[in-house]
Amino acid sequence: MVNASKQPDIPLQPLNTSGEAVAIDAPASAVDQILLRVYKQRWVVLLAVALLNNTNTMSWIGYAPSGNYVNTFYGEGSAAWLSLVFMICTIPVGMFAMWAGREWGLRTAILIAGYTNGIGSIIRVISSIDAISEEYRFPICMTGQAIAAVAYPFIMFLPTKVAGSWFPDTQRAIATTIGVMSNPLGVLMANLISPAIVTSPERIFYLNLFTSIPSCIAMLIAVFFVTRSDPKLPPTISASQPQMPFTTGLKSCLHSKQYIILLIVMGGGIGMFNCLYTVMLELLCPSGYSNLFSGFCAALMIIGGICGAAASGTFVDRTKLYEETLKAGLAAAVVFGLIFLQLTLHQGLSILIAISCLLFGICGLATYPIGLEMASECTFPVSETTSTGLIVLSGQLQSVIYVFLMKNYARPLQPERMGGQVCQLTPEDTVNTPKDNTLSIIIFSALASALVFLLVCFFKPVYKRLEAERAATKTRATAQDITQEVSNTITIPEESAVVPLVEAKIVM
């Protein structure tokens, strides 16, 4: 053996196919070591997804805050149908979108969403130009809206998919929050800008143009700047693991009791939130609250939600307290939501209504990205396209149900309240009829309370993804300890021609 003073000991270690040294006598999982890396391009991919989510939501919600003018321009009931078509299209297209996202990859899903969102917005602009006859306005607009609605099922799972594929575990929740909260930010922009733009039926053209320009920009970013579905090297150990095929993952989700609870509760939360900002004007105008105030209330919900989601995303990234944050946030959201609904039945309570909207948004939307991340945790290694997609699909289905309940159980407004309503544009207006929503609100409140009870009492999740990552990290640490121990005991004969490890090429 060579003297240590003449030549230092050099650890004999094999190299894997990437040129990285691995430990002698290490477990098989450690020998097949995984290289991890994060790329700056992750922010470009997230930007594309956030813009698509934001602009698609503006297209969806943009007509609701100015519903009375939209009904006059496109025809009776058109504002409700232009919103409902998004919920209706999501249901049949959703399963295909989840399969396509899993089989064709993230980039293909982004491109489909970009093209349909952009083309649909252009068709809506065409529907409102002066050259189009009144009888063709609504069919053309509905065609564009339906095409744009096809984008939503592809967009719905993208935030968690991007977070899981491109971001490290310390940034996953906040990345999901950014991607997801661009949706309610679109609601905020629609509710603030739509009433400001549409001051008469003739100004619908400018609303369509306002939503079309950013939609086309989002389409161009998706086409030219999203160049791949996954990074060359994964950011986390879980991202490197093979995920289940679509049908296997679907069965795994539907056989998980905890996921089914999350599917019902989170889907109900999404559905109720969608329902509220779809019928916000119809809830408030019978009590004398204007279009502008309705938009302001919706805006407060979103502003509070963005703040709450940012705080909750940062909190769970650091603490991993997904379950506790989800339960506390949803319970508080239901309390403030029920208070808001009761206040809408009374006149002259603008300040209290505004405060309840803000608090409802802070607590309610804070649970949205956490719930989607929780779905990924409960079902790992099921693809995020499946676990998230099913929840959003459930939300869209329940949205249709809740909107139907709100409208079906609304009754004609009492004669003594007709003097204070501001739903009708003129006394002769028969299109925008004010309704009494008391019974609808009672049913809505009972369902919301039942969802919270189900979540708090029966939801007991297992964090499968985090546990897998911790186990893999522990294995890697053990392998490193073995390597260090071996390196301290092995020496090399002087005549040996072994190349030192320091000269081996390491992939960064």
C-alpha positions, 0 to 999 in steps of 0.5 A, a space after each residue: 500500500 502506498 504511504 499516505 504522506 506520498 499520495 492521498 487516499 482516493 475513494 473508489 466509486 463507480 459513476 452513473 450514466 450521468 457521470 456522477 459518483 455513487 456510493 459503493 455498497 449503497 442501496 439500489 435506489 441510491 446507486 441510481 442517483 437523481 440529479 436535481 435542478 431548477 431553471 429560470 424558465 419555470 417563471 416563463 411557463 408560470 407566466 404563460 399559465 397565469 396569463 391564460 388563466 387570467 384572460 380566460 376568466 375575464 372572458 367568462 365573467 366579463 359580461 356578468 357585472 354589466 348583465 342588464 346592458 348585455 341582455 339589451 344588446 344580445 337578447 334576454 337572458 344572454 348574460 347568464 348563458 354567456 357565463 353558464 357556457 363555461 361551466 357547461 363546456 367544462 363537463 364534457 371537455 374536462 375528462 378529455 383535457 385531463 387525459 390529453 394533459 397526461 398523455 400529450 404533456 404540459 406544453 400541448 395543453 398550454 397551446 390548446 388553451 392558448 389557441 382556443 382562448 385567443 380565437 374565441 376572443 376574436 370571434 366575440 369582438 366580431 359579434 359586436 361590430 356595427 356591421 353584424 345584424 342584431 339577430 346574429 349577434 348572440 349566436 356569433 358571440 356564443 360561438 366565440 364564448 364556447 370556443 374560449 370555454 374549451 380552453 378552461 378545462 385545459 387551464 384548470 390543472 395547469 397551476 399544480 402541474 407546473 408547480 409539481 414539474 418545474 418548481 422545488 418543494 419550497 416554492 410549490 405552494 406559492 407557484 400554485 397560488 400564483 397560477 391559481 389566483 390569476 383566475 380570481 384576479 381576472 374576476 377582479 378586473 372584470 368586475 372593476 372594468 366591465 361596469 366602467 366600460 359598459 355604460 350603455 348597450 352600444 359599448 359592449 364592443 369595447 368590453 369585447 376588445 378589452 378582453 381580446 387584446 390580452 387573450 391574444 398576447 397570452 396566446 403568443 407567449 404560450 406559442 413562442 416562449 413555452 418550449 417544453 413540457 418538463 425541464 431537462 432535470 427535475 426540481 424535486 425527487 417526486 417530479 422525477 418519479 414516473 406517474 400513473 397512467 391516466 386510467 389507473 390514476 383515475 381509479 386510484 383517485 376514485 377509490 381514495 376516501 380522503 380524496 373523495 371528501 376533498 373532491 366534494 368539498 373543494 368542488 363545492 367551494 369552487 362551485 359556490 364561489 363561481 355561483 356568487 360572482 355569477 349572480 352577484 348583481 342579481 343578489 344586490 340589485 333587488 335591495 337597491 345596490 348598483 352595478 358599480 357597487 356589485 362590481 366593487 363587492 366582487 373586487 373586494 372578495 378577490 383582493 382579500 382572496 389574493 392577500 389570503 392566498 399569498 399568506 396561506 401559500 407562504 405559510 404552508 410552504 414553510 410549515 406543511 400544515 395543509 390540513 389545518 390551514 384548509 379546515 380553518 380557512 374554509 370554516 371561516 369562509 362559510 361563516 362570513 359567506 353566510 353573513 354576506 348572503 343575509 345582508 344582501 336581503 336588506 337595504 342600506 347596509 353597504 359598509 357591512 356588505 363590503 366588509 363581509 365580502 372582504 373577509 369572505 375572500 380572505 378566508 375562502 380563496 386562501 383555501 383554493 390553492 391549498 386544497 389543490 396542493 392537498 389533492 396532489 399530496 393525497 393521491 401521489 403518484 397520480 398525475 396532477 392533471 388528474 387529481 386537480 382536474 377532477 376537483 375543478 371539474 367537480 367545481 364546474 358541475 356544482 357551479 351549474 347546480 348552484 346557479 340553477 338553485 339560486 335562479 330556480 328558487 328565486 321568487 318575484 320581488 314583493 311589491 313593497 320592495 319594488 321601489 328600492 330595486 335598481 335591476 330594471 333600466 327603465 320602468 318598462 324594462 321586462 328583461 331585467 326582472 328583480 327577484 326575492 332570493 330569500 329561499 335560494 339563500 337558505 338552501 345555499 347556506 344549508 349546503 355550505 354548512 354541510 360541506 364544512 361539517 364533512 371536511 372538518 369531521 371526516 377529512 384525515 389526509 396522508 401526505 404521500 408526496 411529502 413522505 416519499 420525498 422525505 424517504 428518498 432524502 433519507 436514503 440519499 443521506 444514508 448513501 452519502 454516509 456510506 460513501 464517506 465511510 468507504 472513502 476513509 478506509 480504501 487506498 490505492 496502489 501507487 502503480 494504479 491508473 485510476 482517474 480521481 473522482 475530482 476529474 469526473 464530469 458532474 452534470 450540474 
